[in-house]
Amino acid sequence: MKSFKGSKILITGASSGIGAALACEFATRGASLYLAARNIARLEEVKSRCESLGAQAQVFSVDMASETSIEAFASEVTQLGLLFDVIVLNAGISQRALTFDTDIAVDRKVMETNFFGPVFLTKMLASQIRGSRPVKLAVTTSISGLFGFPLRSAYCASKHALFGFFESLETENPNVRVTFLIPGRINTPISKSALHGDGRSHDAMDQGQANGMDAAACAKVAVRAIARGRHRKLIGRGELIMVYIKKLCPWLFFKIAGRISAT
Ligand SMILES: NC(=O)c1ccc[n+]([C@@H]2O[C@H](COP(=O)([O-])OP(=O)(O)OC[C@H]3O[C@@H](n4cnc5c(N)ncnc54)[C@H](OP(=O)(O)O)[C@@H]3O)[C@@H](O)[C@H]2O)c1
């Protein structure tokens, strides 16, 4: 097991699900954690869990859908003189609505949170990412970033876009290693905060989500991939078959994708 002793790790979306599990996994490996999200009470709970595992942790408020908030967060970490060894861009929201039933405002909200937020934060931290110091960026996309899926048009678009942006960034910056974390279905509350077409929260734990891989198991696989500097890591169980079907047998993908339960 690779140690992260002495490493400073920033995780966005650390208040819940995969981000919280990643924080605990890095904590067991000796890292110092910098935990960011909107819900400070939940971040404090994750911080306590990290501390009980022997790690140092600090919480930060950031709304990844707001440039003003990201700017304030970036200037706070810069003033504190924090230089991160690993930046995990993990915060995200999902969608549960048909394409033509989704207001453009919801398309934009999903793109702001899942795509422009990570892009803007990366630019705001450019002074510590550019140069010769080795930096690892871990970007949580999704298998929905590798194919289209019903009720997820904005979500799929945001997750596809991350690949193009961060792969390009890596080709320009030899000191940066990007690891795309590509989860299938993980047991987290993400379906609860997923947006309907009118902007309401779905507010339900979907069966597909509840039956997903355990978040702690997902985090173990993810941290190992980051440690090894893997470019891409698929994480999940049987649902990952869809990635291979899309790649190797696209006609079959289009036959079955619309028939799989999207909830
Ligand atoms: N669970 C899955 O099956 C699955 C599959 C593929 C990919 N993913 C991806 O994994 C990542 C984590 O999701 P999860 O499953 O762990 O869901 P989750 O339990 O709902 O966690 C989402 C995290 O993102 C944060 N977040 C959401 N909107 C934010 C905003 N505007 N500003 C700052 N933070 C925000 C939330 O924190 P606050 O609410 O406190 O701000 C929370 O910490 C997401 O990018 C998701 O797309 C999940």
The ligand as an SDF file (V2000), in Angstrom:
LIG
                    3D

 48 52  0  0  0  0  0  0  0  0999 V2000
  -22.3050    7.5560   -7.1670 N   0  0  0  0  0  0  0  0  0  0  0  0
  -22.1560    7.1540   -8.4150 C   0  0  0  0  0  0  0  0  0  0  0  0
  -22.7270    6.1320   -8.8370 O   0  0  0  0  0  0  0  0  0  0  0  0
  -21.2620    7.9290   -9.3340 C   0  0  0  0  0  0  0  0  0  0  0  0
  -20.9810    7.3660  -10.5800 C   0  0  0  0  0  0  0  0  0  0  0  0
  -20.1600    8.0450  -11.4560 C   0  0  0  0  0  0  0  0  0  0  0  0
  -19.6280    9.2580  -11.1060 C   0  0  0  0  0  0  0  0  0  0  0  0
  -19.9230    9.8030   -9.8970 N   0  0  0  0  0  0  0  0  0  0  0  0
  -19.3490   11.1030   -9.5890 C   0  0  0  0  0  0  0  0  0  0  0  0
  -18.6940   11.0570   -8.3470 O   0  0  0  0  0  0  0  0  0  0  0  0
  -18.6560   12.3710   -7.7890 C   0  0  0  0  0  0  0  0  0  0  0  0
  -19.0920   12.3070   -6.3440 C   0  0  0  0  0  0  0  0  0  0  0  0
  -20.4510   11.9020   -6.3130 O   0  0  0  0  0  0  0  0  0  0  0  0
  -21.0610   10.9810   -5.1520 P   0  0  0  0  0  0  0  0  0  0  0  0
  -21.6230    9.7980   -5.8000 O   0  0  0  0  0  0  0  0  0  0  0  0
  -20.1130   10.8400   -4.0470 O   0  0  0  0  0  0  0  0  0  0  0  0
  -22.3170   11.8870   -4.7350 O   0  0  0  0  0  0  0  0  0  0  0  0
  -22.7030   12.6400   -3.3830 P   0  0  0  0  0  0  0  0  0  0  0  0
  -22.6140   11.7020   -2.2360 O   0  0  0  0  0  0  0  0  0  0  0  0
  -23.9850   13.3120   -3.6630 O   0  0  0  0  0  0  0  0  0  0  0  0
  -21.5410   13.7200   -3.2230 O   0  0  0  0  0  0  0  0  0  0  0  0
  -21.4630   14.8190   -4.0700 C   0  0  0  0  0  0  0  0  0  0  0  0
  -20.4580   15.7870   -3.4890 C   0  0  0  0  0  0  0  0  0  0  0  0
  -20.3550   16.9030   -4.3690 O   0  0  0  0  0  0  0  0  0  0  0  0
  -20.5380   18.0830   -3.6180 C   0  0  0  0  0  0  0  0  0  0  0  0
  -21.1620   19.1290   -4.4170 N   0  0  0  0  0  0  0  0  0  0  0  0
  -22.2900   19.0610   -5.1740 C   0  0  0  0  0  0  0  0  0  0  0  0
  -22.5690   20.2600   -5.7000 N   0  0  0  0  0  0  0  0  0  0  0  0
  -21.5860   21.1040   -5.2690 C   0  0  0  0  0  0  0  0  0  0  0  0
  -21.3240   22.4720   -5.4510 C   0  0  0  0  0  0  0  0  0  0  0  0
  -22.1310   23.2640   -6.1820 N   0  0  0  0  0  0  0  0  0  0  0  0
  -20.2280   23.0160   -4.8730 N   0  0  0  0  0  0  0  0  0  0  0  0
  -19.4060   22.2540   -4.1100 C   0  0  0  0  0  0  0  0  0  0  0  0
  -19.6040   20.9400   -3.8840 N   0  0  0  0  0  0  0  0  0  0  0  0
  -20.6950   20.3880   -4.4570 C   0  0  0  0  0  0  0  0  0  0  0  0
  -21.4230   17.6890   -2.4450 C   0  0  0  0  0  0  0  0  0  0  0  0
  -21.1680   18.5630   -1.3380 O   0  0  0  0  0  0  0  0  0  0  0  0
  -22.1410   19.7100   -0.7780 P   0  0  0  0  0  0  0  0  0  0  0  0
  -23.5400   19.3200   -1.0850 O   0  0  0  0  0  0  0  0  0  0  0  0
  -21.7900   19.7400    0.6780 O   0  0  0  0  0  0  0  0  0  0  0  0
  -21.6860   20.9450   -1.4990 O   0  0  0  0  0  0  0  0  0  0  0  0
  -20.8940   16.2980   -2.1270 C   0  0  0  0  0  0  0  0  0  0  0  0
  -19.7850   16.3920   -1.2750 O   0  0  0  0  0  0  0  0  0  0  0  0
  -19.5490   13.2490   -8.6660 C   0  0  0  0  0  0  0  0  0  0  0  0
  -18.7510   13.9970   -9.5400 O   0  0  0  0  0  0  0  0  0  0  0  0
  -20.3520   12.2200   -9.4400 C   0  0  0  0  0  0  0  0  0  0  0  0
  -20.7740   12.7130  -10.6860 O   0  0  0  0  0  0  0  0  0  0  0  0
  -20.7350    9.1780   -9.0110 C   0  0  0  0  0  0  0  0  0  0  0  0
  1  2  1  0
  2  3  2  0
  2  4  1  0
  4  5  1  0
  4 48  2  0
  5  6  2  0
  6  7  1  0
  7  8  2  0
  8  9  1  0
  8 48  1  0
  9 10  1  0
  9 46  1  0
 10 11  1  0
 11 12  1  0
 11 44  1  0
 12 13  1  0
 13 14  1  0
 14 15  2  0
 14 16  1  0
 14 17  1  0
 17 18  1  0
 18 19  2  0
 18 20  1  0
 18 21  1  0
 21 22  1  0
 22 23  1  0
 23 24  1  0
 23 42  1  0
 24 25  1  0
 25 26  1  0
 25 36  1  0
 26 27  1  0
 26 35  1  0
 27 28  2  0
 28 29  1  0
 29 30  1  0
 29 35  2  0
 30 31  1  0
 30 32  2  0
 32 33  1  0
 33 34  2  0
 34 35  1  0
 36 37  1  0
 36 42  1  0
 37 38  1  0
 38 39  2  0
 38 40  1  0
 38 41  1  0
 42 43  1  0
 44 45  1  0
 44 46  1  0
 46 47  1  0
M  CHG  2   8   1  16  -1
M  END
$$$$
